Amino acid sequence: QRQTQPYMISSLNEVTEIRKDGGNPVRLKKGRSKKTRSTDLSMSQTVSPHESVQIEEKQEKDIEGKSTELESIDQNIASSGGGGGGGSSKNLVALITAGLGFSTATVAAKMGLFGEGSYASNALIGQDLGSAFLCAILGAAFVKLNTVSVAQKWLEPRDARKVIHTLSGPLFMLFWPIFSSEPGARAFASVVPLVNAVRLVTAAYGDEADLATAISRSGDKKEALGGPFLYVLILLAATSLCWTDSLVGVIAVSTMAAGDGMADIVGRRLGEGNRWPFSEKKSIAGSAAFVIASTACSVALTAWMGYTGTLGLPLGGDMIALASRIALISTICAGVELIPLGDDNW
């Protein structure tokens, strides 16, 4: 709508030229054109008075329709921030949230609130602050890549939603080893999903139309407060509560992200002829993809955490024993996902 080309509305009574001026339609001039006057003369010579009245009434209705269309364009442009204002407000909210979060974590670290002897040097604070900032920038770039892909029609909105769903959490956890081993590192890292939660709220209320389109099934921006918001809350909980203390957070997020995401992608393409007899929406192909993707992602991240020394692995670090238990967990979760109760992210 913002890219509407210049056009002219003409009738027996007026000519109104519309053009873009900073992204907004603006009326430039009114009056009768030579072309319109010549049309009047031509009609007076070829049609009866009664037909002329009918033609004029039809053109007046056309003008009313165009006026309604213009009002709709004006309202949509206003609701989206006039082509620029909305973007500024959404960025401001996200930046304020990030600034407050990082500042609070930094002050708490400087005051020793994360434990006696923690953050003995400013270098450790700088490491965690820089790591969190890098994760926030890369996360925003990843989401932007998907929203641009949708806008350019390189990717369908539903596929973009599942790409974000499948990769956001695991990619974030992939960077956990760059944080320090200080107990307060989780506070800095938690700012990243917190900012994303705020972005989803602003998307639901109209300030991030591109993001809302990319993560919704139907295009309804209110969907941002459904599954995507639950996803970010669970990622926030896994970061702030579990962190690198155990594998619980890693496996929970991997199962929710990779398992559920790949189940939808594969199920929609290969599940048409193999639906579960007790579920019209779930397929055997989708469930198999859930187990395989969830297990693979969980095992890969577990091995990565153990290799970098970020997390102490149970079972003496025996990856075969760990992989078998993770596969069992993934299988159970795939069965739970078949239950048609509430949002499956829970």
Disulfide bonds with the S-S distance in Angstrom:
none
